[in-house]
Amino acid sequence: IYLLRHGRTELDGQFVGTTDCNLSNEGVQDIIQLKEAVDNIDFTNVFISPLERCLKTAEILGLNKNSEIIRNLREVDFGKWEKLDHQLIEKNFPDMLQVWADDPMGFQFPNGESVQAFSDRIKNFFISYLSDLKKDEKILIICHGGVIRFLLCHLLSLEPSLHLKFNPQPGKYAVVNFDGDFGLLEGFNIG
């Protein structure tokens, strides 16, 4: 399974979940540079988040025609934190960052999605599409940083509360291979 985070966006440095934004010029270049490596992999299935930054990533890679758009692969809804950077969140919601740090799974973004609901949504995708993989299947998932964090936890049989231990970078991918039901992280932030 290949987990590719979309390229950099016009809103880099901000909390961007449900906001539909385009790739920046740098983000387009990131994906163009990645194209040669991805062209050499014969994917069995390609699943894509419906947000524009992921659709554009798939288009640049030439993978948008033989793919399936999956609504559950959307990024978390940051609510009132959408399009704010860490400094503005610290200024406007000073106590909430500590609440999030103290209880990462119980936290709900103000007027947004709870982390647990987001995790459950990603787990539902995992169960529906990835729990019954065949030996030679190669799956590409083009999605978001938060989605990749939770998918890695599910694929590697880790507690979802460990999701913040991973830091997927834009325009990079992770590779998880399976030996029976046992997921092995073979590469991270490749690209």
C-alpha positions as CSV (number, residue, x, y, z in Angstrom):
1,I,0.0,0.0,0.0
2,Y,1.3,3.4,-1.0
3,L,0.1,6.4,0.9
4,L,0.8,9.6,-1.0
5,R,0.1,13.0,0.5
6,H,-0.9,15.6,-2.1
7,G,1.6,18.3,-3.1
8,R,2.1,21.6,-1.3
9,T,-0.9,24.0,-1.5
10,E,-1.6,27.7,-1.7
11,L,-2.3,27.6,2.0
12,D,0.9,25.9,3.3
13,G,1.5,26.6,7.0
14,Q,-2.2,26.8,7.8
15,F,-4.6,24.2,9.2
16,V,-6.4,23.1,6.0
17,G,-8.9,20.3,6.3
18,T,-12.2,20.7,4.4
19,T,-11.1,23.9,2.7
20,D,-10.8,23.0,-1.0
21,C,-7.6,24.7,-2.2
22,N,-5.3,24.2,-5.2
23,L,-1.7,23.0,-5.3
24,S,0.9,25.8,-5.3
25,N,3.4,26.1,-8.1
26,E,5.9,24.4,-5.8
27,G,3.4,21.6,-5.1
28,V,2.9,21.0,-8.8
29,Q,6.7,20.7,-9.2
30,D,6.8,18.3,-6.2
31,I,4.4,16.0,-8.0
32,I,6.0,16.3,-11.4
33,Q,9.3,15.2,-9.8
34,L,7.5,12.2,-8.2
35,K,5.9,11.1,-11.5
36,E,8.8,9.1,-12.8
37,A,9.0,6.9,-9.7
38,V,5.2,6.4,-9.6
39,D,5.1,5.6,-13.3
40,N,7.1,2.4,-12.7
41,I,4.5,1.0,-10.3
42,D,1.6,-1.0,-11.7
43,F,-1.2,-0.1,-9.2
44,T,-4.1,-2.5,-8.9
45,N,-6.3,0.2,-7.4
46,V,-6.0,4.0,-6.9
47,F,-8.2,5.7,-4.2
48,I,-8.4,9.5,-4.0
49,S,-9.8,12.0,-1.6
50,P,-12.4,14.2,-3.4
51,L,-10.6,17.5,-2.5
52,E,-9.1,19.4,-5.3
53,R,-5.5,19.2,-4.0
54,C,-5.7,15.4,-4.2
55,L,-7.5,15.3,-7.5
56,K,-4.9,17.6,-9.1
57,T,-2.1,15.4,-7.7
58,A,-3.7,12.3,-9.3
59,E,-4.2,14.3,-12.6
60,I,-0.5,15.3,-12.8
61,L,0.5,11.6,-12.1
62,G,-1.9,10.5,-14.9
63,L,-3.8,8.3,-12.4
64,N,-7.1,10.2,-12.2
65,K,-8.9,8.2,-14.9
66,N,-8.6,4.7,-13.4
67,S,-9.2,5.7,-9.9
68,E,-12.0,5.7,-7.3
69,I,-12.9,8.9,-5.4
70,I,-13.6,8.1,-1.8
71,R,-15.4,10.6,0.4
72,N,-14.1,9.1,3.7
73,L,-10.5,10.0,2.6
74,R,-11.2,13.7,3.2
75,E,-9.0,15.5,5.7
76,V,-10.4,16.3,9.2
77,D,-12.7,19.2,9.5
78,F,-10.8,21.8,11.6
79,G,-13.9,23.9,12.1
80,K,-13.0,27.4,13.4
81,W,-9.3,26.5,13.0
82,E,-9.6,26.2,9.2
83,K,-7.1,28.4,7.4
84,L,-5.4,29.6,10.7
85,D,-1.7,29.0,11.4
86,H,-0.4,27.6,14.7
87,Q,0.4,31.1,16.0
88,L,-3.2,32.4,15.4
89,I,-4.6,29.3,17.0
90,E,-2.3,29.8,20.0
91,K,-3.5,33.4,20.2
92,N,-7.2,32.9,19.7
93,F,-7.7,29.4,21.3
94,P,-4.9,29.3,23.9
95,D,-6.4,26.7,26.2
96,M,-7.6,24.4,23.4
97,L,-4.1,23.4,22.2
98,Q,-3.4,22.0,25.7
99,V,-6.7,20.2,25.8
100,W,-5.8,18.6,22.4
101,A,-2.3,17.6,23.7
102,D,-3.8,16.1,26.9
103,D,-6.5,14.1,25.1
104,P,-5.7,13.7,21.4
105,M,-8.5,11.2,20.7
106,G,-11.2,12.9,22.8
107,F,-10.6,16.4,21.3
108,Q,-13.1,18.1,19.0
109,F,-12.0,21.0,16.8
110,P,-14.2,24.0,17.6
111,N,-17.3,23.8,15.3
112,G,-15.5,20.9,13.5
113,E,-15.0,17.2,13.6
114,S,-13.9,15.2,16.7
115,V,-10.6,13.3,16.4
116,Q,-12.4,10.1,17.3
117,A,-15.0,10.6,14.5
118,F,-12.2,11.3,12.1
119,S,-10.4,8.1,13.2
120,D,-13.6,6.1,12.9
121,R,-14.1,7.4,9.4
122,I,-10.6,6.4,8.3
123,K,-11.1,3.0,10.0
124,N,-14.3,2.5,8.0
125,F,-12.3,3.1,4.8
126,F,-9.6,0.6,6.0
127,I,-12.2,-2.1,6.8
128,S,-14.1,-1.5,3.5
129,Y,-11.1,-1.3,1.1
130,L,-7.9,-2.6,2.7
131,S,-8.8,-5.4,5.2
132,D,-8.9,-8.2,2.6
133,L,-5.8,-7.5,0.4
134,K,-4.5,-10.1,-1.9
135,K,-0.7,-10.9,-2.0
136,D,0.2,-9.1,-5.3
137,E,-2.1,-6.1,-5.0
138,K,-0.5,-2.6,-5.1
139,I,-2.8,0.1,-3.8
140,L,-2.2,3.8,-4.1
141,I,-4.1,6.2,-1.8
142,I,-3.8,9.9,-2.6
143,C,-4.9,11.8,0.4
144,H,-4.0,14.1,3.3
145,G,-1.5,14.2,6.2
146,G,-4.1,13.4,8.9
147,V,-5.6,10.5,6.9
148,I,-2.1,9.0,6.4
149,R,-1.4,9.2,10.1
150,F,-4.5,7.2,11.0
151,L,-4.1,4.8,8.1
152,L,-0.6,4.0,9.2
153,C,-1.9,3.3,12.7
154,H,-4.5,0.9,11.3
155,L,-2.1,-0.7,8.8
156,L,0.6,-1.2,11.4
157,S,-1.8,-2.4,14.2
158,L,-0.9,0.6,16.4
159,E,-3.2,2.4,18.7
160,P,-4.8,5.4,16.9
161,S,-3.7,7.7,19.7
162,L,-0.2,7.3,18.3
163,H,-1.1,9.1,15.1
164,L,0.9,12.2,15.8
165,K,4.1,10.2,15.9
166,F,4.0,10.3,12.1
167,N,4.7,13.5,10.1
168,P,3.9,12.8,6.4
169,Q,5.3,15.6,4.1
170,P,3.5,17.0,1.1
171,G,4.4,15.3,-2.2
172,K,5.9,12.3,-0.4
173,Y,4.7,8.8,0.2
174,A,4.9,5.9,2.6
175,V,5.0,2.2,1.7
176,V,3.4,-0.5,3.9
177,N,3.9,-4.1,2.9
178,F,2.0,-7.1,4.4
179,D,3.2,-10.4,5.5
180,G,0.0,-12.2,6.3
181,D,-2.0,-9.8,8.5
182,F,1.2,-8.1,9.7
183,G,1.9,-4.6,8.2
184,L,5.5,-3.5,7.8
185,L,6.5,0.1,7.2
186,E,9.0,-0.2,4.4
187,G,9.4,3.5,3.6
188,F,8.3,6.9,4.8
189,N,8.4,10.4,3.2
190,I,9.8,9.0,0.0
191,G,9.9,11.2,-3.0
